[in-house]
Amino acid sequence: IEGAVSELKYMRYTARRPDLYNTEDIDGSHPMRLHATGPRGTPRARTAVEGSKPRPLQFKSQRHVNPLEPEYVLPSCRMEPPPVPKF
């Protein structure tokens, strides 16, 4: 039969049933957005704070360490001769 479609009996009663638990049409019935967005969809107040954005390539160290043969620079000092007594 051309154009025939199978029918699921449970869809007769549930397909066009109104959602009685949905309250989106009532103002104030849903919580506010967790992260408010400003113009163009960007989060507000994060761009104005210095250091709030990650800068992964900003810090580069010149330190090179060989874990098998480390070279430690230990603190050192130059010893002064003790003062000669006056008497």
C-alpha positions as CSV (number, residue, x, y, z in Angstrom):
1,I,0.0,0.0,0.0
2,E,1.5,3.2,-1.1
3,G,1.8,6.0,1.5
4,A,0.9,3.7,4.4
5,V,2.7,4.4,7.7
6,S,2.9,2.2,10.8
7,E,1.3,3.6,13.9
8,L,2.5,3.2,17.5
9,K,-0.6,3.2,19.7
10,Y,1.1,5.0,22.6
11,M,1.9,7.9,20.3
12,R,-1.8,8.6,19.9
13,Y,-2.0,9.9,23.4
14,T,1.5,11.3,24.1
15,A,2.6,13.0,20.9
16,R,0.6,16.2,21.2
17,R,0.0,16.2,25.0
18,P,0.8,19.6,26.6
19,D,3.7,19.7,29.1
20,L,2.0,20.7,32.3
21,Y,5.3,20.8,34.3
22,N,7.0,23.4,32.0
23,T,7.0,26.9,33.6
24,E,9.1,28.8,31.1
25,D,6.2,31.1,30.1
26,I,6.0,32.5,33.7
27,D,8.5,35.4,34.4
28,G,10.7,34.7,37.4
29,S,9.9,31.0,37.5
30,H,13.4,29.9,36.5
31,P,16.8,30.7,38.0
32,M,19.1,33.4,36.6
33,R,22.0,32.5,34.4
34,L,25.0,31.5,36.3
35,H,27.5,33.5,34.2
36,A,25.9,36.7,32.8
37,T,27.1,37.6,29.3
38,G,27.7,41.1,28.0
39,P,27.6,42.4,24.5
40,R,28.5,39.9,21.7
41,G,28.2,36.9,24.1
42,T,31.4,37.5,26.0
43,P,31.4,37.1,29.8
44,R,31.3,40.5,31.6
45,A,33.8,41.9,34.0
46,R,36.5,39.2,33.3
47,T,38.2,41.2,30.5
48,A,38.7,44.3,32.6
49,V,40.7,42.5,35.3
50,E,44.5,42.3,34.6
51,G,45.8,38.7,34.8
52,S,42.3,37.1,34.5
53,K,43.0,35.6,31.1
54,P,45.6,32.8,30.7
55,R,48.8,33.6,28.9
56,P,50.5,30.3,28.4
57,L,53.4,31.5,26.2
58,Q,54.2,34.6,28.2
59,F,56.7,33.1,30.6
60,K,59.8,31.5,29.3
61,S,62.7,30.4,31.5
62,Q,66.3,30.3,30.5
63,R,67.0,27.6,33.0
64,H,68.3,24.3,31.7
65,V,68.7,21.4,34.1
66,N,70.4,18.0,33.6
67,P,68.8,15.6,36.1
68,L,71.6,13.1,35.8
69,E,74.4,15.5,36.5
70,P,73.0,18.6,38.3
71,E,75.1,21.6,38.9
72,Y,74.2,23.4,42.1
73,V,75.2,26.9,42.8
74,L,75.6,26.9,46.6
75,P,75.8,30.1,48.6
76,S,79.3,31.2,49.5
77,C,81.0,34.1,51.2
78,R,84.5,35.6,51.5
79,M,86.0,35.3,54.9
80,E,87.3,38.6,56.4
81,P,90.3,38.4,58.7
82,P,89.3,39.0,62.4
83,P,90.0,42.5,63.7
84,V,93.3,43.0,65.5
85,P,92.8,44.1,69.2
86,K,94.0,47.6,70.1
87,F,95.7,46.8,73.5
